[in-house]
């Protein structure tokens, strides 16, 4: 029973660590993305000419789109990794549950076998006492 409890505690701890790592990683990526966006948008312009401003704005927009695509790809990859870890963890939980259930069923069967054996022994003892009482009653009535 203690092994089962340790197994559940270890599985719960592993699940907690997995989710903490995932949230921490997502927050770190979001902060990095926001910082990069801020750096791109707040960078001073090199010139005040309209053609240069337009070119530089298109360049900044291109950087933002590229950064966003990269971030979305990373988020998708990380989400797939988390999903894989959660599925693996779910499988381990299911194995622990089945093992616990198997142990409970084995204990139940063992208890039923004990009750059956004890009941059979008591019935045999009662039958023997009844035979002894019948023999004793027959012996007394013949005297």
Secondary structure by P-SEA (a helix, b strand, c coil): caaaaaaaaaaaaaaaaaaaaaaaaaaaaaaaaaaaaaaaaacccccccaaaaaaaaaaaaaaaaaaaaaaaaaaaaaaaaaaaaaaaaaaaaaaaaaaaaaaaaaaaaaaaaaaaaaaaaaaaaaaaaaaaaaaaaaaaaac
